[in-house]
């Protein structure tokens, strides 16, 4: 499944990337600077979008076929300054407070334990560090679509690399010790209705976890 996902992922996503996702990525990454970690870097779509004042970028991808595609992308883009890691959001191999920014695009839908993953992101951020995120979420404002998401999620997870259709990522980020600095809610154009509802934005690491 990993090899199939790596081979077809960019083709499957091309329509939505051209319609809106690439623009959203570019806008989100424009303000990133300093020490940056990208989790779930996939095939490296974000490689050309990091600005020069991102002085260190570590792109972490635990899936070997995806990571191989990422390395190919880096070589083709001549971005030697970007590091590649096999670290997973289950346990990131970095000390506490290592990064000014963590970027996370279309990843939190598929991690086994979303709250644990957000906790790992929070751990590796400096005090006041920022999480830049984008992902599809539960269609809470569209009851019929949300009903189909719930019905199809068990099968969808099996064929889509554990991708969940009903996650409430915005609330999970708040519950995980972050404050929202910027939030946008918008439909992903040219995507299946099941994954069309999305959120994206920037969240700031809170001084302490909320009770």
N, C-alpha and C positions, 0 to 999 in steps of 0.2 A: 504493500500500500504506500509506503514511504517513497519508493521509486516512482510509482504512478503519479503521486501527488506532485513530486518535484518536476516530473516531465510535463505534466499538463497544467500546472497551477497558473503560470503566466498566460497561457492561451485562454484558459477559462475566465481569467480576470481582466483580459485586455479591454473588453468593451466598457466595463465600469471604470477602469483606470483612465481610459481616454475621455470618458464622459464627465468624471468628477473626482475620482480618487487621487489622481496625480496632482491636481490643483490643491486638494485638501492637504495632501502630504507636504507639498511645497510651502504652503502657508503655515502649517504647524511647525515645520522644521526651521523656518526663517529666523526665529529668535533663539535657537539653541546655541549654546556656547560653552566653552570650558571642557571639562571631562564628561564624556557622554557614553552611555551604554544603551545599545539597542537590543531588546530582548525579542527572541523569535524573529530574527532578521530574514528568514526565508531565503528567497533567491537573490535578494539584494536590490529590490526596487528602489530603496531609499538612498543607495550609494551615491548617486550624483547630486543629491539634494542637500547634503550637509554643507553648511556655510564654512568659510575659511576660519572663522573664530571658534569653531568647534575644534579645539587644539588636540584633543585625543578622542577618537571614536572606537569603541569596542563593539563589534557586531556579534552577538551571541546566538547560535543556532544549534540545538542539540541533535537534530535529525541529520544523519550522515548524507543521504542523497541531497537534501536541501542545502546542506553546508557545502557540498561539492559545487553546486550551482552558484552559490554565493562567492566562492573562491574564483570561479570562472568570471563572474561579473566584475569582481575587483580587479582581476588581471586585465580584462578588457577595457576597464575605465581608468587604468593606471592610477589607482588610489592606494599606493603602498602604505600611506600613513594610517590606514584603517586596519585595526587588528581583528582577527577572527577567533572566537571562542566557541567551545562546544558546551558551554554552561547552560543549565536548564533552570527554569523558574521554580523547580522543585527545591533546588539548593544552589544558588548562584555562587560561583567560586571566587568571590571578591570580599574584602573586608568591609566592615560597617563604614558608612560614610565615604565611599570611594568616588562617587560621581555627583556632578552638579545637575545633570539631567538623565532621566531614563526615558527612552522612547519605546512605545509599544503599539504597534499597528496591526489590527486584525489578528490578535493573538489571544486575548483574554477569554474569547469564546471557546477555546479548545484546550486550555490547561485543565488538568484533572481536578485541582482544587483552587478555585479562583481566589478565595480569601487568603490562602497561604501564599499564592503567587504575588498578590498585592503586598503582603507582608514582607516578602523577600525584596521587592522593589523598594519599599520604604526603608528597609534596613540598609541597603547599599547607597542610599541618597544622603548627601550632607544635610545638616539642619537647614530648612528652608529650600531644599532642592525640589526640583519639579519633575512631575510625570507628564509626558506628552502622550496622549492616547487617542486611538480611533478604533471603533469596533461596531459590529452589528449587535442589536439587542432585541429583547422582547418587544413586540408591537403592542404595548400596553394601551395606546390610544385607539387601536383598531381591533375590537373584540373578535371579529370573525377571523382575522389573520392570526391573532394570538392563539385562538382555538386550534387552528391548523398547525401552528408551530408546536403546540403541546402534543398534538396527535402524532406528528411526524418526527419529533425529536429523537426517539429511540432508534429509528432506522437511519435518520440523517447522521447521527453520531457515528454509526458503524461504517458508513461509506464516505464520510468526510473528515476523517482524522480526529474524531472526538469533538467536532464542532457542535456546540450547543445553540439552540435557537431561542431559548427563553431566558437567557441570563440578563440580569439587571445591573449592568456594569457600572453605571453612574453611581448607584447606591452602594455597590460593593466598594468603590474607591473611597467614598465618604466614610463608610464603616471601617475602612482599613487605615484610617489616620491621615487623611488628606482633606484639604479645603479646595473647592473648585475656584479657580481663578478665571477660567474661560470655558464656556460650554456651547456647543452647537448641536442641534438635533435636526437631522435632515435625511431624506430618502437617498439611498445609493442608486443612482440611475443605471439602467440596463442590468440590474441584478434581479435574481429571483425574488418574488414578493416575500418569500420566507426569510430572506436575509437583507431586506431593503431598509428596514428601520435602523438608524445608526445614531451614535453619539460620538463626538470628538471634542478635544479641548486640552486644557492644561490644568493640572492640580498641584497644589503646593503641599509639601510634607508638613503636617501639623507638629507643633512642639511636643505633643504627647498624644497617645491614643485616647480616643473618646471612650467613656465608660459604656 
